[in-house]
Amino acid sequence: MLALSAERARAQSADCEPLREVHPLPGEALPVGGSIWDICYYVANGERDSALPDQVCAMPKLSDAQGKPIALELERRADGPPTRLVSRYRPVTALEPGVTYKLDPGVFSSPSGVRDVRVVAAANDVPPPPVIQALDYSVMGTSAEARFRFAPFSGLLVKDLGAQGSASLAAIDVSHVGDDDDPRPTLLLARTPCRENFAAQPGASTNLRFGVFDLAGGFSGWGEPMPVQFPQTDTAYPSEAASDDGDDGSDSGCTLSAVQPASLSGAWLAAACCAFAARSKRWRRTR
């Protein structure tokens, strides 16, 4: 039974690693009265029906500087369909301000490894809403993805699809996982076997706004809503296609930098530019 459980856990991690984020992150302080937060995607071999969240999203471990365990209790838990589990754990015994503790985030987390957590006095103010610095669209066939880049912030990113909902645990998403070297917090809106947090498809659109929970549960309030409009035609190409005609692929994809969230026309113009760039590139490749 143990071998079977380990094998299933490995299968899930191979599919979805590193779609798990445990706060406090390295360098992130924990306010007195704050909680350990775990945002964890799970799936088994691409099959959601056999996903086992309790194996992939096992409770983190907290200890003092001498290695003495500090018990955690589940405070709240919410499902973010289809395979995102958000859990909030509270230390059973009160933590002391100014003292550093050890947090083991568990397997499959990113970043991984035991980290030092410094406890600080509770803040009087809630954090500000996050600032979007760039938005990239990528469409290939029926696959679509939007990548948001944020100015650095502390806390947990909350998204509101439709820009008319309320802040909830289920709306918290992994924001620091990326596949490149950009150090900024990143959120992907995509539909993949392991991540599905929006019905991402060519031509899809929605209004979207973001907020931040601090580790004590304080909410920033929502930032300005902005339109998200996926291009209807391909905007990204495999590297081998780019090399066929000597093109380095540098103009593939679509980027909207220095985003102005309140600019509806700007987002539609960006989508139009993407479509034009895609048509131009296809024309160059078929000449």
ZATOR-90677 format. One line per 10 residues: number of its first residue (from 1); their letters; for each residue x, y, z of C-alpha. Coordinates in steps of 0.001 Angstrom, whole numbers, always signed. Example, Ala and Ser with C-alpha at 12.3 -4.5 7.8 and 13.67 -1.06 7.14 Angstrom:
<nodes>
1 = as = +12300 -4500 +7800 | +13670 -1060 +7140;
</nodes>
This chain:
<nodes>
1 = mlalsaerar = +0 +0 +0 | +2820 +2393 +847 | +4556 +1630 -2438 | +1318 +2243 -4336 | +756 +5557 -2569 | +4304 +6675 -3313 | +3932 +5714 -6961 | +679 +7659 -7303 | +2258 +10696 -5648 | +5230 +10530 -8018;
11 = aqsadceplr = +2899 +10291 -10994 | +1023 +13384 -9937 | +4176 +15364 -9247 | +5585 +14432 -12657 | +2457 +15817 -14304 | +2018 +19003 -12324 | +5254 +19940 -10612 | +5784 +22656 -9529 | +2188 +23858 -9251 | +2220 +24190 -5488;
21 = evhplpgeal = +2983 +27327 -3504 | +3260 +27403 +295 | +3399 +30714 +2186 | +5373 +32184 +3845 | +7717 +31994 +863 | +11469 +32324 +1510 | +12103 +35819 +2834 | +8415 +36423 +3539 | +7628 +37240 +7187 | +4729 +35705 +9115;
31 = pvggsiwdic = +2695 +38162 +11196 | +1650 +37176 +14701 | -1735 +35505 +14374 | -1049 +34740 +10722 | -1465 +31414 +8958 | +426 +28990 +6753 | -1227 +29066 +3311 | -1012 +26266 +745 | -2134 +26702 -2882 | -1845 +23306 -4525;
41 = yyvangerds = -2819 +21973 -7957 | -3228 +18228 -8300 | -3937 +15726 -11060 | -2964 +12086 -11692 | -1557 +11179 -15104 | -3767 +13800 -16680 | -6889 +12205 -15170 | -8793 +14370 -12730 | -11093 +11542 -11645 | -8182 +9703 -9997;
51 = alpdqvcamp = -6521 +12782 -8484 | -5571 +12383 -4815 | -5153 +15847 -3274 | -4312 +14589 +222 | -1169 +12906 -1129 | +107 +15827 -3182 | -1135 +18566 -836 | -125 +17062 +2519 | +18 +19416 +5496 | +3271 +21443 +5776;
61 = klsdaqgkpi = +5411 +21077 +8914 | +6477 +23841 +11286 | +9151 +23608 +13995 | +11126 +25900 +16275 | +14843 +26635 +15932 | +15679 +23518 +17989 | +13627 +21288 +15706 | +10695 +20813 +18093 | +7500 +20326 +16053 | +4761 +22930 +16324;
71 = alelerradg = +1351 +21454 +15586 | -760 +22975 +12837 | -4521 +22723 +12548 | -6594 +23140 +9418 | -8340 +26470 +9723 | -10076 +26700 +6346 | -10034 +24831 +3044 | -11559 +25618 -334 | -11632 +23847 -3689 | -10802 +25881 -6766;
81 = pptrlvsryr = -12218 +23645 -9492 | -11170 +21552 -11172 | -7910 +20650 -9388 | -6814 +23492 -7113 | -6949 +23060 -3347 | -6354 +26082 -1090 | -5708 +25359 +2596 | -5000 +27643 +5534 | -3279 +26245 +8633 | -2955 +27953 +12016;
91 = pvtalepgvt = -272 +27083 +14612 | -1889 +25485 +17667 | +473 +27377 +19994 | +1086 +31107 +19671 | +4286 +32105 +17875 | +6612 +34727 +19343 | +7440 +37967 +17514 | +11108 +38294 +16632 | +11681 +34527 +16691 | +12632 +32507 +13589;
101 = ykldpgvfss = +10969 +29156 +12912 | +11489 +26402 +10335 | +8857 +25617 +7712 | +8939 +22449 +5629 | +6486 +23128 +2762 | +6260 +19470 +1793 | +6877 +17653 -1467 | +6062 +19119 -4874 | +6217 +22728 -3629 | +8060 +25495 -5443;
111 = psgvrdvrvv = +10333 +26764 -4133 | +11166 +23553 -2278 | +13189 +22842 +831 | +12981 +23841 +4492 | +12968 +27610 +4939 | +13407 +30067 +7810 | +10273 +31986 +8772 | +10582 +35138 +10853 | +7577 +36129 +12967 | +6801 +39861 +13090;
121 = aaandvpppp = +4196 +42053 +14740 | +873 +42209 +12966 | +571 +45048 +10444 | -1970 +47772 +10952 | -2629 +48257 +7246 | -3749 +45866 +4549 | -1520 +45453 +1475 | -2170 +47469 -1697 | -3637 +45751 -4783 | -1031 +44188 -7098;
131 = viqaldysvm = +351 +46174 -10034 | +297 +44512 -13466 | +3449 +45316 -15433 | +2956 +43164 -18548 | +476 +40836 -20214 | +1429 +38286 -22902 | -1013 +36303 -25024 | -79 +33009 -26655 | -2401 +31111 -29001 | -1564 +27977 -30987;
141 = gtsaearfrf = -4472 +26152 -32570 | -6990 +25538 -29786 | -4439 +26187 -27014 | -4540 +29644 -25450 | -2709 +31243 -22551 | -2436 +34671 -20960 | +606 +35447 -18811 | +409 +38290 -16294 | +3595 +39815 -14838 | +3244 +41745 -11583;
151 = apfsgllvkd = +5462 +44142 -9712 | +6865 +42307 -6661 | +4398 +42001 -3775 | +4011 +39989 -572 | +984 +37843 +50 | -1378 +35720 -1993 | -2784 +36691 -5362 | -6571 +36645 -5717 | -8263 +36878 -9118 | -11836 +37841 -9916;
161 = lgaqgsasla = -12953 +36526 -13287 | -15816 +38677 -14476 | -14753 +41523 -12152 | -17917 +41326 -10088 | -17253 +38637 -7489 | -16015 +38647 -3911 | -12638 +37722 -2471 | -12505 +34051 -1481 | -10019 +31290 -762 | -11110 +29459 -3901;
171 = aidvshvgdd = -10029 +32451 -6024 | -6419 +32372 -4760 | -4047 +31089 -7440 | -392 +30123 -7789 | +1324 +33356 -8779 | +5053 +32676 -8518 | +5387 +29701 -10837 | +6861 +30379 -14274 | +8878 +28602 -16928 | +11497 +31278 -17482;
181 = ddprptllla = +13976 +33413 -15554 | +11745 +36445 -15049 | +11857 +37150 -11288 | +8496 +38923 -11182 | +5432 +37186 -9777 | +3622 +35493 -12658 | +109 +34185 -13157 | -1006 +32054 -16092 | -4591 +31903 -17263 | -4693 +28622 -19134;
191 = rtpcrenfaa = -6422 +25301 -19663 | -3969 +22404 -19516 | -4098 +18864 -18053 | -2658 +20243 -14820 | -3870 +23827 -14674 | -7330 +25061 -15512 | -8245 +28398 -14009 | -10044 +29938 -16981 | -11861 +28608 -20038 | -8895 +29700 -22130;
201 = qpgastnlrf = -9513 +29325 -25859 | -8893 +31467 -28932 | -11215 +34458 -28967 | -12274 +34081 -25316 | -12734 +37276 -23347 | -13512 +38389 -19828 | -13091 +41255 -17436 | -10582 +40601 -14675 | -9300 +42262 -11533 | -6800 +41264 -8866;
211 = gvfdlaggfs = -6289 +41668 -5129 | -3920 +40393 -2435 | -4485 +38563 +846 | -1798 +39097 +3455 | -862 +36121 +5630 | -3118 +37349 +8419 | -6097 +37267 +6052 | -6303 +41016 +5408 | -7537 +41852 +1912 | -6183 +44673 -213;
221 = gwgepmpvqf = -9399 +45410 -2044 | -9643 +45025 -5807 | -7492 +46782 -8349 | -8988 +48394 -11431 | -10821 +45906 -13689 | -9303 +45264 -17092 | -10488 +43439 -20218 | -8741 +40235 -21291 | -9202 +39345 -24965 | -7476 +36272 -26365;
231 = pqtdtaypse = -6557 +36580 -30065 | -8537 +34326 -32396 | -5541 +33387 -34544 | -2139 +31912 -33745 | +302 +34283 -32090 | +3085 +31834 -31159 | +4947 +29248 -33193 | +7235 +26313 -32410 | +10917 +27136 -32571 | +11423 +24737 -35457;
241 = aasddgddgs = +8854 +26611 -37542 | +10630 +29873 -36860 | +13944 +28412 -37970 | +12503 +27150 -41269 | +12687 +30598 -42831 | +15594 +31933 -40815 | +13303 +33786 -38464 | +14454 +33829 -34828 | +10886 +33820 -33536 | +11386 +37087 -31691;
251 = dsgctlsavq = +8123 +38509 -32987 | +6014 +35495 -32120 | +3553 +35859 -29320 | +1945 +39080 -28230 | +2971 +41411 -25438 | +1102 +44283 -23841 | +3618 +46043 -21596 | +3079 +48830 -19080 | -540 +47699 -18869 | -3201 +50304 -18226;
261 = paslsgawla = -5988 +48191 -16666 | -8748 +50711 -17302 | -7985 +50998 -21018 | -10547 +48868 -22841 | -9473 +50100 -26257 | -5831 +49310 -25492 | -6566 +45644 -24835 | -8623 +45282 -28029 | -5898 +47063 -29992 | -3314 +44640 -28599;
271 = aaccafaars = -5437 +41690 -29714 | -5757 +43192 -33187 | -2002 +43710 -33380 | -1482 +40077 -32401 | -3755 +38856 -35148 | -2022 +41068 -37694 | +1415 +39869 -36589 | +284 +36244 -36862 | -1054 +36746 -40388 | +2114 +38595 -41415;
281 = krwrrtr = +4335 +35830 -40104 | +2338 +33095 -41829 | +2536 +35107 -45059 | +6327 +35406 -44759 | +6683 +31657 -44134 | +4552 +30656 -47142 | +6080 +32972 -49721;
</nodes>
